[in-house]
Amino acid sequence: MLEHIFNFRQIDPLLATAGQPDEAQLYDIGRAGYEVVINLGLAETDYAVANERAIVESQGLIYLHLPVSFQQPAPADFSAFRQHLNALAGRKCFIHCAANKRVSVFLALYRAIEKGLPWPEARRTIDNLWQPDDNWQAFIRLVLTSEGIDAQEI
């Protein structure tokens, strides 16, 4: 079911990440018991589901759209993500973007900063999906160093 969503990863019993689900898969997310869907992808793109919010909310789930530019991720984007994820602690969350690249970086940063995982361990969230380009590596370094975490091994 959910494992058919592009780049699906079950992080733990309360958290899964993926690329963009299609309309049918958005219903599968609700049937799987998720309470929250967070979308870091951009609206108005070829990959977006035009009525995603309506589909998610029609199932009684919380829907948060926190659009993050793939070309220019910003610390403020991560800060909003972090704030929302902290507020949703204990809830079953499904987080996606277009290909699970934005999400993998944001989640790795979150796990290092908020959960205290050593960066090499937190980074595994990214490593099993992609190799961030220079722009994303600079973003990772900026966020980690602003939190006092050694960013030498990006």
N, C-alpha and C positions, 0 to 999 in steps of 0.2 A: 504494500500500500504506500506508505510514506517513503519507503526506500526507493521508489521509482521517481521521486522528485530529483531533479538534476542536482548533483553534488550533495545529497542528503547526508547528514552526520548526526547521530544520536550522541550528544555530549555526556549526558547523565539522565536519570529518569525524569527530570523536570525541564530539560533543555535540549532542543534540537535546532539544527541550522540547515540551510539549503539554499540553492538557487531559486529562481522564480517558480512557484507552483502554478499550474494551470487552474482553470476554474474548478474542475472536478477534484483536483488535489486539495484545493482550499476547503472543500467539504470534508475530505478525508482527514484533514488536520483537526477539524471540530470533532469528528467521530472518534478520533484517537485520544480525545480527552484534553486537548490543549485549551487553555483558558485565555491566552494572549497570543496575538500575532503582531510581530514588529517587522516592518518593512523598511529596509535601508536603501532600497532601490529608488530610482526616479520614476515619477509618473510621466505620462506623455512619451513613452518610448515604445518601440516595437514589441519588447518583451513583457511589458506591464499588462496586467489584467485590469481593464478599464473600470470594472465594478468591484474591485477587490474589497474595499471597505464595506460595501453593502453585503457582499457574500459572507464576510467574516462576522460582521455585527448581526446579521440575520440568524446566526447560530448562537447568539448570546455571548460571543467572545469579545474581548477588548481588542481594538485595532489601533496601533500606533504607526504613523508614517513619519519616519525621520529621514528624509532624503539626504543622501550623501553623494556628492560629486565624485565620480571615480577618478577624474583628472586632478581634482583639488580637494582632497579630504582636509577638514579643518579641525583643530583641537576643540572648537565649540561643538562640532558634531559629536565627537567622542564624549564630551562632557554631558551632553543631553542624553546620549545612549546610556552612559554610566548612571546618571540620575534616575532614569526610568527603570533600568534593570534593578537597581537597589530598591526602588519603591515596589517592585513586583516580586521581591524575594518570597520564595515559597510557592509561587504560582507556576504552573506548567506553561512554558513559553516556547514558541516557535519563531525563530528569527531568520529572515531571508533577505536577499538582494537579488541581483540578476544571476550571479554565478557562485555565490557564497564566498567571494573574495573580500569584499568590504566587511562582511560579517565576521569572517575568520580573523581578520586583523583586529577589529573592534573587540571581539570576544577574547582573543589572546591578551590584548592590553588590559581588558577588564579583569581577567583571571590573574594576571601578574600584579596589578595594582590593588584590586579589591580583595582578592582571595590569597594573596601572598605567595603565589606559585613562582618559583624561579623562572626567569624569562625563557631559558631553553625548554623547560617543560611546557610553559604556557604557549610557546611558539609552535608546538606540535599541531595546534589547531590550524595554523597557516600551512605548515610544511606538507601536510597530506593533501593539500589542494593546489597550491601555486607558489611561485617564487616572486615576491613583491618586487616591482621595478624600483628605480632610484627614487621616484617621487614618493611612493609608499614607504620605502625604507627611511626616507627623511622624516616623514610623518611619524612613523613608529619611534624613531630616535627622539624627536621633539617631545612627544607625549611621555615617553619613559624618563627622559632626563628632567622634564618639568616635575616629575613625581619623585626624583631622587634615585631612580633606578639606573644602574650601570647599563648603558646602551651600546657597549663596544661590540657585542656579539649579535648584531641585528641579522 
